Amino acid sequence: MGRIRGQIGVAALALAFLCGCGHENSAPGASWVVFASDRDGRWDVYAVHPDGTGLIRVTARREEMPPLLASSPKGDKFAIVNSAGTTVVETSGTRARRRGGDMYATPYVSEKGEVTLASGKETDVSPDGQLRAFLDARGRLWIGPNKAGRAHKVALAEQTSQLVWSPDSSLLAFTTPRRQHAQLAVVSPDGSGFRVLTRSVEGEHFYPAAWTPGGLRLLAVRGNDSGVGRAWLDQVWSIGVDSRSALALTHAYPGGGENIRPVFFHGKLTATVAPPALQRTTRVGSRTVLRTRYLVGEVRLTGARVAVLPLPHSPQTPRPTFPFLVWTAKSGKTESWPIPACAWPQGLLFDGQVAAFDCNNSCCETIDEALLVLHVGDPVPFETARGQGTAPGGGTFLAGYGLDRGNIVYGRVRQERERVLWSSVSRLGGQGPMQFEKLTGRVAGYSNRRVAVVYRRRISVFDQNGRRLYHIALRRTRTFGPPQDLYYPDPADEPQVLLGQEVGAVLQSRRLRAWNARTGRSLGSWAVPAGSKLDAVEGERAVIIVGKTVRILDLAESKWRILRFPAFTIDPGGRVAIGFFAEAAIRADLEGETLVVSYNRSPRTAEPGRVVFMRLP
């Protein structure tokens, strides 16, 4: 048979690549794109055929950090570097433990299956060793001889780590910025043949990851745009070097999660048995219990549907966050949504159809948070507002939010050092814009078209036109920080405020106070134990968390009902919860005579998370 030439030959080879060499999971000689994914809430290795079909799971370790992947130049071997060490997969499907590899360095795989690490230099050397590419201090890409000779300037580029040479060293792939877009481009070593293959949607990134052995297609990673709202979950793409075809090999929603670090492999792969489901419903006497394979955090109950946030973790820990879910206890059905890059989900609100929570990635002196809103049935939560800045320098910050009958009210404030430049109250939903001209303080609640705002030593309650209905004086405590913010040397001094349909409540300095939400008339004051957390108000009842107990106070009769749960805690006193950012060992919500409680058992168990749905005894 004669050689296939010209564009017909290129098209035929591209088609052969996309179709793979057989689609059976165990077929020898099959083509795969192997990648890391957190689609079940923890990282593992998955693979699909080059046309995006035949998804299989390659590992079932459920890592907290994404494994590193690398393939040999011919694609007949690839390495997995994870917490267990380094494993090399041969074209026959044989897996062997090898030396080399590091979770914090880029691995390379030779044709002999030897794994080495990146040199750490600020240059990228071509496969034939003759050329080098590097960025200067101004972000300009240069290409020149590896040993001696003059380099020439090519274009602006983003990172040295995102420079990827083709197998035959004839092309260099890189990301070049243009306005608000990231452009994926290739160029010849002499600077000729520069062309943009594709570009990202505005504000998203797009970078090359690996070439196929024949150099006809480029595997790349692109930020996902759901069409509903931006969610920064990376996805794997296959792009033709002729810029005529681009194919998304993975999809974030509804259950794809984040997918990164793709490499090409030609050989036999056998699917690994997946671990048990992330959630399952059990019955324990009169209680219905949701068990999860991860730690759970806040819960909210509305009309027999329970919204559950995962337990937060430190933003400095590079691991994924488990999904947000809605659980129907009667049927045992769960619906879940990935939470994009959210280390510290908190402040959950839920009305049965709409959920809102703060996606907080703040650390040290840097503030980075977003108000995420999810309409049940949509594929992804969308970002309503964002707060970014630094504690000493200033920025634009979120100033609280509330949910009432599908409508979201949130505050924002712009600060420069300690000076407030502007502030506002906004509303998202069908009731029209708020009439507030500005916000003084932070939004602490929104219920029955009334907005509670905390500022200095009082809680002011306004109607939707910005008219103040009444105010509740707070205890005199010493605060620090800008007047717009509320920082308390002792966490017990910080007021915990909830505004319900009928009752408002504040817990501060071991004292719970309640008032009529419509008139502001006081309903009483009660002493509470140290370390108490106000978690919910329902009718004329308040729900308080103390250690491993849920305490329900009947405000009209001043009677307490105490329920204990076997939550795992770090300290013998039972007050310090698992997780650096966990606010309490258990969380709870109440509707009518139905109580829902979340807590965690030992993290060493297979199913540490518990959500209990029960009728009050």
PLY file of the C-alpha trace (Angstrom):
ply
format ascii 1.0
element vertex 617
property float x
property float y
property float z
element edge 616
property int vertex1
property int vertex2
end_header
0.00 0.00 0.00
1.33 3.41 -0.94
1.91 6.11 1.62
-1.01 8.44 2.39
0.00 11.96 1.52
-1.22 15.53 1.96
-4.34 16.73 3.71
-6.13 13.43 3.03
-3.41 11.61 4.93
-3.56 14.04 7.85
-7.35 13.74 7.99
-7.17 9.97 7.89
-4.62 9.84 10.71
-6.66 12.26 12.81
-9.76 10.13 12.28
-7.81 7.04 13.29
-6.67 8.78 16.47
-10.18 9.89 17.39
-11.61 6.45 16.81
-8.85 4.70 18.76
-7.83 1.14 18.13
-10.80 -0.70 19.55
-13.12 0.33 22.36
-13.09 -2.72 24.58
-11.67 -1.86 28.00
-9.34 -4.84 27.93
-8.51 -4.78 24.20
-4.74 -4.84 23.54
-3.55 -1.89 21.49
-6.42 0.42 22.46
-5.78 4.17 22.58
-6.56 6.13 25.74
-6.42 9.59 27.18
-5.57 9.12 30.85
-6.28 11.92 33.33
-6.83 12.78 37.00
-10.40 13.51 38.17
-12.14 14.36 41.45
-15.61 13.39 40.16
-16.51 11.43 43.29
-15.11 13.98 45.72
-11.56 12.62 45.87
-8.83 12.32 43.24
-8.27 9.21 41.16
-7.04 8.27 37.67
-9.56 7.74 34.87
-9.29 7.13 31.12
-11.39 7.61 27.99
-10.84 6.72 24.37
-9.67 9.63 22.17
-13.24 10.25 20.95
-14.47 10.71 24.54
-16.20 7.31 24.86
-15.50 4.28 27.05
-14.81 6.05 30.36
-13.16 3.73 32.92
-11.70 4.18 36.37
-8.02 3.22 36.55
-7.40 3.66 40.31
-9.63 3.64 43.37
-7.41 5.20 46.01
-9.51 8.36 46.52
-6.56 10.68 47.12
-6.74 14.10 48.76
-4.20 15.47 46.24
-4.38 14.94 42.47
-1.96 12.27 41.24
0.74 13.26 38.77
0.73 11.60 35.34
3.36 11.27 32.62
3.68 9.10 29.50
6.66 7.93 27.48
7.46 9.62 24.13
5.82 6.79 22.15
2.84 6.61 24.52
3.29 2.91 25.31
3.99 3.51 29.03
2.65 5.93 31.59
3.41 6.65 35.22
1.09 7.44 38.13
2.66 9.28 41.05
0.50 9.40 44.19
0.82 8.99 47.95
1.50 5.26 47.50
4.57 5.93 45.36
5.16 5.59 41.62
3.47 3.00 39.40
4.36 2.46 35.74
1.73 0.89 33.46
3.15 -1.03 30.47
1.45 -1.39 27.07
0.49 -4.94 28.10
-1.44 -3.57 31.06
1.14 -4.76 33.60
1.59 -2.43 36.55
4.95 -2.21 38.32
6.19 -0.14 41.23
9.18 1.99 40.25
11.58 4.34 41.96
11.38 8.04 41.26
8.46 10.40 41.31
7.47 13.09 43.76
4.05 14.61 44.47
5.58 18.08 44.20
7.68 17.70 41.02
6.86 16.96 37.38
7.68 13.35 36.39
9.04 12.14 33.04
8.90 8.57 31.70
11.52 7.10 29.37
10.93 4.36 26.80
12.49 1.97 29.33
9.86 2.93 31.90
12.30 4.87 34.09
10.75 7.80 35.96
12.75 10.97 36.50
11.86 14.41 37.81
11.93 17.82 36.20
15.23 19.60 36.55
13.59 22.65 38.07
15.31 25.03 35.62
13.47 28.00 34.20
13.71 26.60 30.65
12.00 23.87 28.70
14.28 21.71 26.52
12.99 20.06 23.35
12.83 16.22 23.13
15.83 16.08 20.78
17.84 18.18 23.23
18.75 20.78 20.60
16.41 23.67 21.57
15.28 25.49 24.65
12.30 27.74 25.36
11.97 30.17 28.25
10.14 33.27 29.46
11.79 36.50 30.45
10.73 38.74 33.33
8.20 40.51 31.10
6.42 37.28 30.14
7.86 37.07 26.63
8.58 33.67 25.09
12.06 33.06 23.64
13.34 30.05 21.66
16.99 29.33 20.92
19.71 26.68 20.78
20.09 24.66 23.96
23.84 25.02 24.38
25.11 28.04 22.46
23.61 30.59 20.16
21.21 33.48 20.17
17.54 33.07 21.11
14.75 34.95 19.33
11.57 36.44 20.73
8.29 34.79 19.73
5.26 36.12 21.62
3.80 36.74 25.07
3.25 33.54 27.05
1.90 32.69 30.48
4.06 30.10 32.28
7.23 28.14 31.59
5.54 25.04 33.04
2.92 25.32 30.27
5.38 25.10 27.36
4.95 21.72 25.63
7.17 20.51 22.77
5.83 18.18 20.10
7.48 14.70 20.01
9.61 15.56 16.98
10.59 19.01 18.36
9.03 20.72 15.32
6.40 22.70 17.25
6.05 24.33 20.64
2.60 24.69 22.21
1.94 27.44 24.73
-0.72 29.79 26.08
-0.62 33.40 24.97
-2.92 35.98 26.59
-5.06 38.40 24.60
-7.27 40.80 26.51
-9.60 38.67 28.65
-8.95 35.43 26.77
-6.34 32.69 26.96
-5.24 31.56 23.49
-3.75 28.14 22.81
-1.06 28.56 20.15
1.78 26.68 18.41
4.93 27.96 16.77
7.95 26.52 14.95
11.38 26.78 16.65
12.50 29.50 14.23
9.47 31.63 15.14
7.55 30.93 11.93
4.20 29.26 11.58
2.66 30.96 14.62
-1.06 30.17 14.80
-3.77 30.18 17.42
-5.55 26.82 17.65
-8.39 27.96 19.90
-9.12 30.33 22.74
-11.01 30.26 26.01
-14.23 31.96 27.00
-13.61 35.36 28.58
-11.91 35.08 31.94
-11.08 31.37 31.73
-7.71 29.71 31.33
-6.58 27.29 28.62
-3.20 25.58 28.62
-1.50 22.68 26.79
-0.71 19.49 28.71
0.64 16.84 26.29
0.92 15.86 22.62
-0.18 12.63 21.04
2.85 10.59 19.84
2.24 11.44 16.19
2.10 15.16 16.91
-1.31 15.54 15.22
-3.31 16.51 18.28
-2.73 18.38 21.47
-4.26 17.46 24.85
-5.14 20.60 26.78
-6.93 21.73 29.94
-9.60 24.40 29.83
-11.73 26.09 32.48
-15.35 25.02 32.27
-18.22 27.36 31.41
-21.54 25.70 32.21
-23.79 28.21 30.48
-25.62 28.85 33.77
-22.81 30.43 35.70
-19.07 30.16 35.69
-17.65 27.29 37.68
-13.90 26.97 37.61
-13.70 23.23 37.05
-10.96 22.29 34.59
-11.78 19.93 31.72
-9.73 17.90 29.22
-9.81 18.80 25.51
-8.30 17.24 22.39
-7.36 19.80 19.73
-6.14 19.20 16.19
-2.85 20.86 15.34
-4.46 22.07 12.11
-6.90 24.06 14.33
-9.87 22.52 12.50
-11.20 20.26 15.25
-11.56 20.51 19.03
-13.28 17.93 21.21
-14.18 18.11 24.92
-13.26 14.70 26.34
-14.68 15.41 29.82
-17.60 17.43 31.15
-17.94 18.93 34.62
-21.68 18.51 35.08
-23.75 16.79 36.17
-21.18 14.38 37.67
-17.84 14.92 35.98
-16.08 17.14 38.49
-12.65 18.57 37.70
-10.41 16.75 35.19
-6.75 17.61 34.70
-3.25 16.37 33.69
-4.12 14.36 30.57
-1.58 12.08 28.87
-1.84 9.73 25.89
-1.46 5.95 26.31
-1.60 3.13 23.78
-2.09 -0.25 25.41
-4.29 -2.38 27.61
-6.18 -0.83 30.53
-8.48 -2.73 32.84
-11.17 -0.89 34.76
-10.82 -0.85 38.55
-13.85 -1.59 40.67
-15.22 1.70 41.97
-15.43 2.24 45.74
-18.86 2.18 47.42
-21.29 5.02 46.79
-20.56 8.32 48.50
-23.95 8.30 50.25
-26.49 5.72 51.36
-29.70 5.90 53.38
-30.38 3.59 56.32
-33.17 3.23 58.88
-32.36 3.08 62.59
-35.59 2.64 64.52
-37.73 5.71 63.95
-34.78 7.65 62.55
-33.66 7.87 58.93
-29.89 8.24 58.60
-27.82 9.35 55.64
-24.30 7.90 55.81
-21.55 9.51 53.73
-17.98 8.54 52.89
-16.86 12.05 53.73
-17.22 14.52 56.61
-20.41 16.60 56.64
-21.03 20.15 57.82
-24.05 22.45 57.86
-27.60 21.22 57.19
-30.89 22.95 56.39
-34.38 21.41 56.34
-37.35 22.53 54.24
-40.41 20.42 53.44
-38.76 17.01 54.02
-35.76 17.97 51.84
-32.40 18.35 53.52
-29.52 20.41 52.11
-26.06 19.29 53.25
-22.71 21.07 52.93
-19.44 19.13 53.27
-17.16 19.91 56.18
-14.74 22.74 55.33
-10.99 22.26 55.10
-8.06 24.65 55.11
-7.67 26.71 51.90
-3.95 25.95 52.14
-4.64 22.24 51.60
-4.67 21.41 47.85
-7.55 18.95 47.87
-11.04 18.93 46.39
-14.23 19.68 48.24
-16.97 17.09 48.43
-20.25 17.94 46.72
-23.20 19.90 47.99
-26.25 17.62 48.12
-30.00 17.64 48.69
-31.39 14.54 50.40
-35.03 13.43 50.52
-35.17 11.23 53.60
-38.46 9.47 52.81
-37.29 8.09 49.47
-33.56 8.05 50.21
-32.89 10.00 47.00
-29.87 12.29 46.88
-29.01 14.96 44.31
-25.49 16.36 44.36
-23.55 19.18 42.72
-19.78 19.71 42.61
-18.64 22.83 44.44
-16.02 24.61 42.32
-12.75 25.31 44.15
-14.44 25.87 47.49
-12.29 25.06 50.52
-14.56 26.60 53.12
-18.30 26.35 52.25
-20.30 27.99 55.02
-23.45 29.96 55.83
-25.90 27.55 54.17
-29.44 28.79 53.48
-32.13 26.66 51.79
-35.85 27.08 51.06
-36.51 23.79 49.25
-35.77 25.10 45.76
-32.96 27.62 46.19
-29.75 27.21 48.18
-27.15 29.86 48.95
-23.80 29.62 50.70
-20.48 31.38 50.99
-17.62 29.75 49.07
-14.68 31.00 51.10
-11.04 30.52 50.10
-9.63 33.27 52.30
-6.29 32.69 53.94
-3.99 34.73 56.11
-4.48 38.40 55.14
-6.09 37.65 51.76
-9.88 37.67 51.38
-11.31 35.51 48.58
-14.96 34.50 48.80
-18.00 34.17 46.57
-21.74 33.95 47.21
-22.93 30.85 45.34
-26.62 30.30 44.56
-28.12 27.04 43.31
-31.61 26.52 41.92
-32.41 22.84 42.38
-32.60 21.38 38.87
-29.85 23.59 37.46
-26.59 21.81 36.61
-24.33 24.10 38.62
-24.40 26.75 41.36
-23.70 30.21 39.96
-21.68 33.02 41.42
-23.86 35.94 42.47
-21.22 38.17 44.03
-17.53 38.01 44.87
-15.40 39.55 47.58
-11.66 39.97 47.13
-8.96 42.02 48.78
-6.51 42.11 51.66
-7.09 42.90 55.28
-4.68 45.86 55.46
-5.03 47.14 51.89
-8.76 46.89 51.29
-10.90 45.64 48.43
-14.51 44.79 47.62
-16.02 42.48 50.22
-19.24 40.62 50.81
-21.24 42.07 53.70
-23.66 39.27 54.54
-26.68 37.81 52.77
-30.12 36.30 53.35
-32.71 34.11 51.58
-36.49 34.56 51.58
-38.89 32.67 49.26
-36.38 32.24 46.47
-35.01 35.79 46.70
-31.43 36.55 47.73
-30.42 39.78 49.45
-26.70 40.48 49.85
-24.49 43.35 50.87
-21.20 44.53 49.40
-18.74 47.14 50.61
-15.69 48.73 49.00
-12.89 49.68 51.37
-9.51 51.29 50.96
-7.50 50.50 54.06
-10.00 51.43 56.81
-12.01 53.93 54.75
-15.36 52.90 53.24
-15.66 54.14 49.64
-19.13 52.75 48.92
-21.58 50.11 50.08
-24.79 48.63 48.71
-27.61 46.14 49.18
-28.71 44.08 46.18
-31.51 41.59 45.61
-31.62 38.65 43.24
-35.06 37.25 42.47
-38.56 38.21 41.42
-39.37 40.93 43.97
-37.52 43.70 42.15
-34.53 45.77 43.29
-34.01 46.84 46.87
-34.57 50.51 47.60
-31.54 50.86 49.88
-29.22 53.62 48.75
-26.37 52.25 50.80
-25.54 49.68 53.46
-24.15 50.48 56.87
-23.03 47.22 58.51
-23.61 43.68 57.24
-26.74 41.75 56.28
-27.50 39.22 59.02
-30.88 37.90 57.85
-33.72 38.21 55.36
-37.17 36.85 56.11
-40.74 37.83 55.24
-39.36 40.79 53.23
-37.58 42.14 56.31
-33.80 42.64 56.35
-31.69 42.51 59.52
-28.45 44.50 59.45
-25.78 44.37 62.18
-23.76 47.53 62.73
-21.63 48.26 65.74
-23.80 47.76 68.85
-27.22 47.21 67.31
-29.31 45.11 64.95
-31.53 47.22 62.69
-34.47 45.65 60.86
-35.66 47.30 57.62
-38.47 46.73 55.19
-37.78 46.27 51.48
-37.94 50.04 50.89
-35.10 50.65 53.31
-37.37 52.03 56.03
-36.17 51.05 59.49
-38.84 49.16 61.43
-36.99 48.83 64.74
-33.58 48.10 66.22
-32.23 45.73 68.87
-29.38 46.98 71.06
-26.40 44.66 71.47
-24.27 44.21 74.55
-21.36 46.61 74.87
-18.21 44.72 73.88
-14.74 45.74 72.80
-14.15 45.25 69.06
-11.24 45.89 66.77
-10.89 46.48 63.03
-12.70 48.90 60.69
-16.16 50.08 61.83
-17.81 48.27 58.90
-16.43 44.96 60.12
-17.12 43.12 63.34
-14.05 41.51 64.85
-14.13 40.36 68.45
-11.14 39.42 70.61
-13.29 36.75 72.25
-15.45 34.68 69.83
-18.10 34.52 72.56
-18.61 38.29 72.16
-19.45 38.08 68.45
-23.24 38.26 67.99
-24.86 35.30 66.25
-28.02 36.67 64.62
-30.94 34.85 62.99
-34.13 36.41 61.62
-37.04 34.01 61.18
-40.58 34.45 59.88
-41.95 35.00 63.40
-38.98 35.39 65.72
-35.57 37.01 65.66
-32.75 35.91 67.98
-29.21 36.86 68.92
-26.71 34.87 70.98
-23.88 36.87 72.48
-21.67 36.55 75.56
-23.46 33.40 76.83
-26.86 35.06 76.57
-29.71 34.29 74.14
-32.22 37.05 73.43
-35.33 36.77 71.24
-37.87 39.24 69.87
-41.00 39.37 67.75
-39.73 39.62 64.15
-42.60 41.93 63.09
-42.62 44.43 65.95
-39.26 44.03 67.70
-40.98 43.35 71.06
-38.75 41.37 73.39
-39.68 37.76 74.09
-37.12 37.21 76.81
-33.50 36.47 77.60
-31.89 33.17 78.66
-28.46 32.12 79.91
-26.70 29.51 77.76
-23.53 27.43 78.36
-20.14 28.62 77.19
-19.36 27.62 73.60
-23.01 27.66 72.50
-23.89 28.19 68.83
-27.24 29.50 67.60
-28.11 27.28 64.63
-31.83 27.84 63.85
-35.07 29.56 64.83
-38.41 27.94 64.02
-41.74 29.40 65.13
-41.17 30.31 68.75
-38.30 27.89 69.24
-34.54 28.29 69.04
-32.00 25.55 68.30
-28.64 25.80 70.05
-25.61 23.53 69.71
-23.53 22.87 72.81
-20.74 20.31 72.38
-22.36 17.03 71.33
-25.89 18.15 72.23
-28.76 19.82 70.41
-30.78 22.03 72.76
-34.22 23.22 71.68
-35.68 26.13 73.66
-39.43 26.80 73.73
-39.37 30.58 73.93
-42.96 30.88 75.13
-42.57 28.43 78.04
-38.80 28.77 78.64
-38.42 24.99 78.53
-35.38 23.17 77.16
-35.29 19.85 75.31
-31.82 18.28 75.11
-30.74 15.57 72.66
-27.26 13.99 72.61
-25.51 12.57 69.53
-22.32 10.44 69.29
-20.23 12.97 67.40
-16.48 12.50 67.15
-14.49 15.38 68.63
-10.82 16.09 69.07
-10.82 17.16 72.73
-12.10 15.06 75.66
-14.60 17.79 76.53
-16.42 17.18 73.25
-16.36 20.77 72.06
-13.68 20.90 69.36
-14.97 19.46 66.08
-13.07 17.68 63.35
-11.69 20.06 60.77
-9.71 23.25 61.16
-12.64 25.47 60.14
-15.50 23.47 61.69
-17.57 25.76 63.91
-19.30 23.03 65.93
-19.19 19.26 66.46
-22.76 18.92 65.20
-25.20 21.10 63.21
-29.00 21.06 63.25
-32.21 22.52 61.82
-35.85 22.27 62.83
-39.16 22.42 60.96
-42.38 21.69 62.84
-41.73 18.51 64.82
-38.98 17.29 62.48
-35.35 17.69 63.44
-32.33 17.12 61.20
-28.87 16.79 62.73
-25.46 16.35 61.08
-22.34 15.10 62.81
-19.25 12.98 62.12
-17.80 9.80 63.50
-14.09 9.03 63.41
-12.46 10.01 60.08
-10.81 6.58 60.06
-14.13 4.85 59.47
-15.40 4.09 55.95
-18.53 6.22 56.38
-17.77 8.98 58.88
-20.55 11.41 57.92
-24.04 11.18 59.47
-27.22 13.16 58.77
-30.14 12.13 61.00
-33.75 12.87 60.05
-36.12 12.32 62.99
-39.37 13.29 64.67
-38.96 14.95 68.03
-39.70 12.54 70.90
0 1
1 2
2 3
3 4
4 5
5 6
6 7
7 8
8 9
9 10
10 11
11 12
12 13
13 14
14 15
15 16
16 17
17 18
18 19
19 20
20 21
21 22
22 23
23 24
24 25
25 26
26 27
27 28
28 29
29 30
30 31
31 32
32 33
33 34
34 35
35 36
36 37
37 38
38 39
39 40
40 41
41 42
42 43
43 44
44 45
45 46
46 47
47 48
48 49
49 50
50 51
51 52
52 53
53 54
54 55
55 56
56 57
57 58
58 59
59 60
60 61
61 62
62 63
63 64
64 65
65 66
66 67
67 68
68 69
69 70
70 71
71 72
72 73
73 74
74 75
75 76
76 77
77 78
78 79
79 80
80 81
81 82
82 83
83 84
84 85
85 86
86 87
87 88
88 89
89 90
90 91
91 92
92 93
93 94
94 95
95 96
96 97
97 98
98 99
99 100
100 101
101 102
102 103
103 104
104 105
105 106
106 107
107 108
108 109
109 110
110 111
111 112
112 113
113 114
114 115
115 116
116 117
117 118
118 119
119 120
120 121
121 122
122 123
123 124
124 125
125 126
126 127
127 128
128 129
129 130
130 131
131 132
132 133
133 134
134 135
135 136
136 137
137 138
138 139
139 140
140 141
141 142
142 143
143 144
144 145
145 146
146 147
147 148
148 149
149 150
150 151
151 152
152 153
153 154
154 155
155 156
156 157
157 158
158 159
159 160
160 161
161 162
162 163
163 164
164 165
165 166
166 167
167 168
168 169
169 170
170 171
171 172
172 173
173 174
174 175
175 176
176 177
177 178
178 179
179 180
180 181
181 182
182 183
183 184
184 185
185 186
186 187
187 188
188 189
189 190
190 191
191 192
192 193
193 194
194 195
195 196
196 197
197 198
198 199
199 200
200 201
201 202
202 203
203 204
204 205
205 206
206 207
207 208
208 209
209 210
210 211
211 212
212 213
213 214
214 215
215 216
216 217
217 218
218 219
219 220
220 221
221 222
222 223
223 224
224 225
225 226
226 227
227 228
228 229
229 230
230 231
231 232
232 233
233 234
234 235
235 236
236 237
237 238
238 239
239 240
240 241
241 242
242 243
243 244
244 245
245 246
246 247
247 248
248 249
249 250
250 251
251 252
252 253
253 254
254 255
255 256
256 257
257 258
258 259
259 260
260 261
261 262
262 263
263 264
264 265
265 266
266 267
267 268
268 269
269 270
270 271
271 272
272 273
273 274
274 275
275 276
276 277
277 278
278 279
279 280
280 281
281 282
282 283
283 284
284 285
285 286
286 287
287 288
288 289
289 290
290 291
291 292
292 293
293 294
294 295
295 296
296 297
297 298
298 299
299 300
300 301
301 302
302 303
303 304
304 305
305 306
306 307
307 308
308 309
309 310
310 311
311 312
312 313
313 314
314 315
315 316
316 317
317 318
318 319
319 320
320 321
321 322
322 323
323 324
324 325
325 326
326 327
327 328
328 329
329 330
330 331
331 332
332 333
333 334
334 335
335 336
336 337
337 338
338 339
339 340
340 341
341 342
342 343
343 344
344 345
345 346
346 347
347 348
348 349
349 350
350 351
351 352
352 353
353 354
354 355
355 356
356 357
357 358
358 359
359 360
360 361
361 362
362 363
363 364
364 365
365 366
366 367
367 368
368 369
369 370
370 371
371 372
372 373
373 374
374 375
375 376
376 377
377 378
378 379
379 380
380 381
381 382
382 383
383 384
384 385
385 386
386 387
387 388
388 389
389 390
390 391
391 392
392 393
393 394
394 395
395 396
396 397
397 398
398 399
399 400
400 401
401 402
402 403
403 404
404 405
405 406
406 407
407 408
408 409
409 410
410 411
411 412
412 413
413 414
414 415
415 416
416 417
417 418
418 419
419 420
420 421
421 422
422 423
423 424
424 425
425 426
426 427
427 428
428 429
429 430
430 431
431 432
432 433
433 434
434 435
435 436
436 437
437 438
438 439
439 440
440 441
441 442
442 443
443 444
444 445
445 446
446 447
447 448
448 449
449 450
450 451
451 452
452 453
453 454
454 455
455 456
456 457
457 458
458 459
459 460
460 461
461 462
462 463
463 464
464 465
465 466
466 467
467 468
468 469
469 470
470 471
471 472
472 473
473 474
474 475
475 476
476 477
477 478
478 479
479 480
480 481
481 482
482 483
483 484
484 485
485 486
486 487
487 488
488 489
489 490
490 491
491 492
492 493
493 494
494 495
495 496
496 497
497 498
498 499
499 500
500 501
501 502
502 503
503 504
504 505
505 506
506 507
507 508
508 509
509 510
510 511
511 512
512 513
513 514
514 515
515 516
516 517
517 518
518 519
519 520
520 521
521 522
522 523
523 524
524 525
525 526
526 527
527 528
528 529
529 530
530 531
531 532
532 533
533 534
534 535
535 536
536 537
537 538
538 539
539 540
540 541
541 542
542 543
543 544
544 545
545 546
546 547
547 548
548 549
549 550
550 551
551 552
552 553
553 554
554 555
555 556
556 557
557 558
558 559
559 560
560 561
561 562
562 563
563 564
564 565
565 566
566 567
567 568
568 569
569 570
570 571
571 572
572 573
573 574
574 575
575 576
576 577
577 578
578 579
579 580
580 581
581 582
582 583
583 584
584 585
585 586
586 587
587 588
588 589
589 590
590 591
591 592
592 593
593 594
594 595
595 596
596 597
597 598
598 599
599 600
600 601
601 602
602 603
603 604
604 605
605 606
606 607
607 608
608 609
609 610
610 611
611 612
612 613
613 614
614 615
615 616
